[in-house]
Amino acid sequence: MCELCGIYKCDSRCPYHHDPPRFAVCYNCGEDILDGDTYYDLSNSGVEQYWCEECINKCRETAEVEE
């Protein structure tokens, strides 16, 4: 528990709050993929393509609607 804010996982407004390190950037939306986030590695032929879970889910929804 944080000694300053009293919360187990500090709120982003707490001065002791630190985001986990960035693992990669989503190829589709450009958002950071942090250590511990769910992501999809679609790398092929030496081109790194990491997609965040939100973008993959949006693609699945679009594919289902178009069928």
Phi and psi restraints in degrees (value plus and minus 20) as a CYANA .aco file:
   2 CYS   PHI     -90.9   -50.9
   2 CYS   PSI     113.0   153.0
   3 GLU   PHI     -90.7   -50.7
   3 GLU   PSI     -45.8    -5.8
   4 LEU   PHI    -107.7   -67.7
   4 LEU   PSI     -72.3   -32.3
   5 CYS   PHI    -116.8   -76.8
   5 CYS   PSI     -34.0     6.0
   6 GLY   PHI      56.6    96.6
   6 GLY   PSI      -5.7    34.3
   7 ILE   PHI    -131.1   -91.1
   7 ILE   PSI     125.6   165.6
   8 TYR   PHI     -81.6   -41.6
   8 TYR   PSI     -71.7   -31.7
   9 LYS   PHI    -129.8   -89.8
   9 LYS   PSI      89.9   129.9
  10 CYS   PHI     -74.1   -34.1
  10 CYS   PSI     121.1   161.1
  11 ASP   PHI     -87.5   -47.5
  11 ASP   PSI     132.8   172.8
  12 SER   PHI     -82.6   -42.6
  12 SER   PSI     -37.6     2.4
  13 ARG   PHI    -103.8   -63.8
  13 ARG   PSI     -32.8     7.2
  14 CYS   PHI     -93.5   -53.5
  14 CYS   PSI     115.2   155.2
  15 PRO   PHI     -84.7   -44.7
  15 PRO   PSI     -38.7     1.3
  16 TYR   PHI    -108.9   -68.9
  16 TYR   PSI     -23.1    16.9
  17 HIS   PHI     -89.8   -49.8
  17 HIS   PSI     113.2   153.2
  18 HIS   PHI    -157.5  -117.5
  18 HIS   PSI     106.3   146.3
  19 ASP   PHI     -92.0   -52.0
  19 ASP   PSI     129.6   169.6
  20 PRO   PHI     -81.9   -41.9
  20 PRO   PSI     137.1   177.1
  21 PRO   PHI     -83.4   -43.4
  21 PRO   PSI     130.0   170.0
  22 ARG   PHI     -94.2   -54.2
  22 ARG   PSI     112.7   152.7
  23 PHE   PHI    -109.9   -69.9
  23 PHE   PSI     -65.8   -25.8
  24 ALA   PHI    -181.5  -141.5
  24 ALA   PSI    -198.8  -158.8
  25 VAL   PHI    -138.8   -98.8
  25 VAL   PSI     115.8   155.8
  26 CYS   PHI     -82.4   -42.4
  26 CYS   PSI     108.5   148.5
  27 TYR   PHI     -83.8   -43.8
  27 TYR   PSI     -51.5   -11.5
  28 ASN   PHI    -105.1   -65.1
  28 ASN   PSI     -71.5   -31.5
  29 CYS   PHI    -126.4   -86.4
  29 CYS   PSI     -34.8     5.2
  30 GLY   PHI      63.7   103.7
  30 GLY   PSI     -17.1    22.9
  31 GLU   PHI     -95.6   -55.6
  31 GLU   PSI     132.3   172.3
  32 ASP   PHI     -86.9   -46.9
  32 ASP   PSI     120.9   160.9
  33 ILE   PHI    -127.1   -87.1
  33 ILE   PSI      95.6   135.6
  34 LEU   PHI    -112.0   -72.0
  34 LEU   PSI     136.5   176.5
  35 ASP   PHI     -73.4   -33.4
  35 ASP   PSI     111.4   151.4
  36 GLY   PHI      76.0   116.0
  36 GLY   PSI     -36.4     3.6
  37 ASP   PHI     -92.4   -52.4
  37 ASP   PSI     133.1   173.1
  38 THR   PHI    -100.9   -60.9
  38 THR   PSI     111.7   151.7
  39 TYR   PHI    -166.1  -126.1
  39 TYR   PSI     147.7   187.7
  40 TYR   PHI    -142.8  -102.8
  40 TYR   PSI     109.3   149.3
  41 ASP   PHI    -116.0   -76.0
  41 ASP   PSI      84.7   124.7
  42 LEU   PHI    -127.2   -87.2
  42 LEU   PSI       6.6    46.6
  43 SER   PHI     -84.0   -44.0
  43 SER   PSI     123.3   163.3
  44 ASN   PHI    -175.4  -135.4
  44 ASN   PSI     120.1   160.1
  45 SER   PHI      33.1    73.1
  45 SER   PSI      20.9    60.9
  46 GLY   PHI      61.3   101.3
  46 GLY   PSI     -21.2    18.8
  47 VAL   PHI    -118.5   -78.5
  47 VAL   PSI      97.4   137.4
  48 GLU   PHI     -97.7   -57.7
  48 GLU   PSI     104.4   144.4
  49 GLN   PHI    -154.0  -114.0
  49 GLN   PSI      82.4   122.4
  50 TYR   PHI    -126.6   -86.6
  50 TYR   PSI     108.2   148.2
  51 TRP   PHI    -134.6   -94.6
  51 TRP   PSI     117.2   157.2
  52 CYS   PHI     -95.1   -55.1
  52 CYS   PSI     140.5   180.5
  53 GLU   PHI     -81.7   -41.7
  53 GLU   PSI     -56.7   -16.7
  54 GLU   PHI     -82.8   -42.8
  54 GLU   PSI     -63.2   -23.2
  55 CYS   PHI     -86.0   -46.0
  55 CYS   PSI     -60.6   -20.6
  56 ILE   PHI     -81.9   -41.9
  56 ILE   PSI     -63.7   -23.7
  57 ASN   PHI     -82.9   -42.9
  57 ASN   PSI     -59.1   -19.1
  58 LYS   PHI     -83.3   -43.3
  58 LYS   PSI     -60.5   -20.5
  59 CYS   PHI     -83.9   -43.9
  59 CYS   PSI     -59.8   -19.8
  60 ARG   PHI     -83.6   -43.6
  60 ARG   PSI     -63.8   -23.8
  61 GLU   PHI     -82.1   -42.1
  61 GLU   PSI     -62.3   -22.3
  62 THR   PHI     -83.4   -43.4
  62 THR   PSI     -62.5   -22.5
  63 ALA   PHI     -83.7   -43.7
  63 ALA   PSI     -58.9   -18.9
  64 GLU   PHI     -88.3   -48.3
  64 GLU   PSI     -57.1   -17.1
  65 VAL   PHI     -90.2   -50.2
  65 VAL   PSI     -57.4   -17.4
  66 GLU   PHI     -96.3   -56.3
  66 GLU   PSI     -36.3     3.7
